[in-house]
Amino acid sequence: MKIAFFNTKPYDRQFFEAANASHGHEFTFFECHLTPETAPSAVGHPAVCVFINDKVDADVLRTLAANGTHLVALRSAGFNNVDLVAAEELGITVVRVPAYSPYAVAEFAAGLVLMLNRKLYKAYNRVRDDNFALDGLLGFDLHGSTIGVVGTGKIGQCFAQIMKGFGCHLLGYDVYESPACIELGLTYVTLPELLSNSDVVSLHCPLLPDTYHLINADSIQQMKPGVMLINTSRGGLVDTRAVIEGIKSGQIGYFGTDVYEEEADLFFEDLSSTIIQDDVFQLLQSFPNVVITAHQGFFTRNALKAIAETTLANITDIEQGRVCCNQIKAEEKVVTKTPACAIDR
């Protein structure tokens, strides 16, 4: 099958071309995002392959369908950027990669916790400048701290297991309880109870209507003063302006995020020679107790290999008329509760 890949980098090509040896699909790679303006580029391609910041709304889908595309393959788990209702009406099948390496994201979240707590980013820069003073680098023992895990799907489970290894107490919030997390000693509580008792709150849930701005001005006020907030899921889970106010008031003592609600115009690009126009982002990254990374939690060899293999297997299944277990139906878009399958990358 001819596949048009949008929003691609050299590493995407490397892993997809390697995985294609057992499939024999024909690739066309585009560096640009999929948008209403670039959608006509996919003419003659029965399938398009897109990433998290590609726009797959009704207008784009109509253009794709008119030009012969009948399959949208997401090389990610999250699908909040796709209008599933419009896709179904147009006869376009949508598939995704529900799991690739939950360890990659969970380990990265743990890395953000350590970096913020022990001020590793400051310490590194100080030593590079021959400054060996320890003032301002004081941290706290993770051992004995309470960790709140919001979303206990596979990534949340892996994160909880890592934190358990540090000797932390575990609290969890999810509509569906995970037996694996319960075995770790995690206690399920309401979200307000988790927020008010956790020293660290880590988000591992998908972006759905009910989780949009889950962290907002009200929920921040429920948190323990000086809390550490970690987000390696989706930027839309967090009201960034509310977080900024929380940082300024001291309610939030540390903020580590690998995602940003308006990241589509920023992340995955080299903007070092430009003036970033997003004032909210610029203010956020100005705080000394904030660490922002550019959506790299998934970025391991293991994960990229699994993403490529699963994506092409999904496409081959559809091409050959087989049932694809990773197909997404329109009703999944309107889930009103946070599912336990919090694999959202």
N, C-alpha and C positions, 0 to 999 in steps of 0.2 A: 504494500500500500504506500502511496505517496503521502508523506507527512510534512507539513510546514511547521517548523519549530520557531516560536517567537521568544524574544527576550533571552537569547542564548549567549553564553560566554564560552571561552575555549574549553573550560573543564566540562561543560555540558556535552560538547561535541566529542570530547575524548571518551567519556564513559558511555554515551549512547552508541557511538560507532563500534566500540568494543562489544557491547551487548547485542548489537544487530547481527553479529556473525551467525547466530542461530535463528534469525527471523527473516532476513532478506528484504527489509523495507527500504524505500527510497526516501532520502532525507533532503529537505531544503532548509537551511538555517538562516534565520533573520535575527539581527542584533536588536532591532527595534521592538518595543512593546506591542502587543496586540491592542489596537484602538480602533475607533470607527474609521480613522484615516488610513490605517495600515491593513485593515481587514481584507481589502481587495487583493492584496499580495498573495493571498492563499488560493486564488483561483486555480482550479484544476487539481487541488489537493483534497482527497476525501477525508483526511484527518488533519487537525491542527493540534500541536502540543504546546501547552501554555504553563506559565508559572504564577506565583502568588500575586504579583502586581500587574498582571495583564487584565485588561478590561473585557469581560465576556458578558456584556449586558444584552438587552433585547435587540438594540440597533446593530451591534456587532454580529450577533447570531443570525439576524436576518440577512446581512450581507454575506456571511459565510454560507448559509443555506442556499442563497441565490447563486452562488458560485460553485456549488457542488460539494460542499463539506457536509458530512453527516456524522462526524465523530469529533468530540473535543476530549483530548486526553490531558488531564492535569498531572504534572509531575510534582505533586504535593499532596498532602492529606487534606488541607483546608480547601473549602470550595465556596467561601463566602463571596468571592468575586464573580460567580457565575449565576446568571438568571436561569435557574433550573426549570421554572414554569415555562418560560419562553422557549427553552431548548426542547422541552417535551412537545410543545405545540408545533414546533418546526420540524419535528422528527429527528432531532439531533441527539445522539447518545453521548452521555458524559460519564467518563471513568476517572478514577483517581488512584493515588497510592496511599492506602490507609495506614501503612506501617512500613518503615524502612530501617531506622535505628533509633529506637526510643532512648537508648543509652547515650547517643550523641547529644541530644538536647538536654537530657537530665544531667549529664556530666558537665555540660556548659553552664547550666543553672547553678550547679554547685560551685563551679569556678567563679561565677559572679559573686556568690556569697562570700567566698574566701577573699576575693580581690577587694570587696568593699569593707569587710570586717577588718582585715589586716593591712589595709591601705597599700596593697602591693603595687598599684600603679604609681602612687606617690613615692614609695620606697625605691622603686626602680629608677625613676627620674632623678631622685636625689643623689643616689650613688653615681649615676652617670655624670652628675655635676660635682662629684667629690664632696658631697654633703652627707656626712655619716651620722647626723643628729637623729635622735629617735622622737623628739618632741612632735606631737601631732599624728603619731602613727599607732596610738594605743587602740587595741582591739578588745575582744571579749572571747571567752571560751565558748565554742559551739557546744561542747560537752555539757549536758544539762540544760541547754536552751530548748525552748519550745518552737517547733517548726510547724507552720500551718500550710497544708498542701491543698490548694483549691483546684479540684479536678484530679481524680485518682484513676485515670486510664493508664495505659502502658507507660507513658512518660512520667506521669505522676507517681506511679508505682516505683519506677526506677529511681526517681529523685528521693522518694521516701526511704528506699533501701539504702541509698548513699548516706542520707542524714542519720539513719539508724546506726550506721557504722561509726559515725562521729559521737554516738552516745546521746542523741537528742531525743526529746519527747515529741511525739508525732500527733498532730490533730489533722483531721481531714474533713473536707466538705465536698459532697457530690450527691446527686439524686440517687445514684446507685452505689451501694457499698461494694468495695473490692475485697474478696476473701484474702487475696495476697497481701493487701495492706493491713487487714485485721490481724493476719498472722505475724506481721512485723511489730504489732503492738500499737498501731495507729488507732486512735479513738475518733469516731465520727461525731461531729457536733454541728450545730447551726452555723451559718456564716457569721452572724454577729458574735457568737461565742468564740469562733476561731479567731476573728480579727482582734478581739479584746484580750486574748490570752497568748497570742503568738509573738515571739521575738522576731521571727522571720516569716513573711507571707510570700509564698511562691505560686504563681499562676500557671496552671497546666490544663486549661479548658479551652474548647473551641469557641470561635466567635459566632454566636447565634443571636437572634433578637433578644433573648432573655439574659444574655451575658454581655451585651453592648454596654460599655461604661459600668461594668460591675464594680470597678473601683472608681468612686466618685466622691464628692464633698461629704456626703452623709456617711458612706462606708469608711472613709478615712478618719472621720471623727470617732468611729467605733474602735479604731485600732489602738494598741498600746502605744503611748507616747515614745517616740524614738525608734519605731519599728523599721525593720528592713523590708523593702518591697522589691520582689524580683518578678520580671515578666519575660518569659521566653516563648510565649504563645502567639498572641495577636495584639497589635497595637490598640485596636478598638476596644479591648477589654478595659482600658484605662482612660479616664478623662485626664489628659495631660495637664490642662490648666488647673484642675483640682489638685493634682499631684504637686505642681509647682507651689501652690498656696500651702499645701501640707508641709513641703520642704522648708518654706520660708517661716512657717510658724513653729517648726521643730517637731510637729506631730510625726512626720516621716523623717527618720534619722539617716536613712540610706536608701538609694533607689538605683537598681541595676536593671537595665532593659536591653533586650536584643531586638526589639521591635518598636515601631512607632506608628501611630495612626495615620500620619501623612507621609509615610516612608516611600511611597511609590515614586516620588520625584527626587528622592535622595539616595536611597540604598542601592547597592550593587553598581554604583557609578563612581568614577574619580572626579570629584568636584573641588579638588584642592586649589585650582586656579580660578575659581568662580566665587562670587559673593552669594551666599545662601540667603534667600529671601524669606525663609520661614522664621519669623521672630520668636515663635513659641519654642521651636527646636533650639535655636541659638541661646535662648534664656535657660532652657533646661540643661544644656551641656556646659553652662557657665558655673554651675554649682560644684563645689569641691567634693561633695558627698554623693555625686551621681556618676555612674559609669554607663555609657551607651556604646553598644556594639551594633554592627550593621547587618543584622539578621544572618549570623553565621553559625548559630547553634547546631544546625543540621549538617554543617560542612565538614564531613569526614569522608575518607575513602570508602568506608563501609556503607555509609548512607547513600552516597552518589551511585555506587555500584547497584545497590538494591533499588534505588529510584529508577534507574535506567532499565534494569531487568524487568521490574514489575510493570512499568509503563508500556514497554514493548510487548510484554505478554498480554496485557489488557487489550492492546490494539490488535494483536494477532487473534485473540479470542473473538473479538467483534468481527474481524475480517472473515473468519472461518465459520461464523454463525454459531459459535459456542456461547453458553451462558458465562458471563463475566461476573464474578462475585464482587468486583470492585466498581460496578456500575452504580451511579447515584440517581435516585428517583426524585421527582419534584417534591414529594411530601417530606423528604429529609430536610428541605430548606426551612420548613416552618415548624421544626421541633420547638416546643415551648419549655423544655426542661434541659438542663445541662446533662448530657449523657456521660456515662462513665468512660466511654471510649474517647478520652481526651487527647487523641493524637491529632494535633492540629497544625503540623508544620508542612 
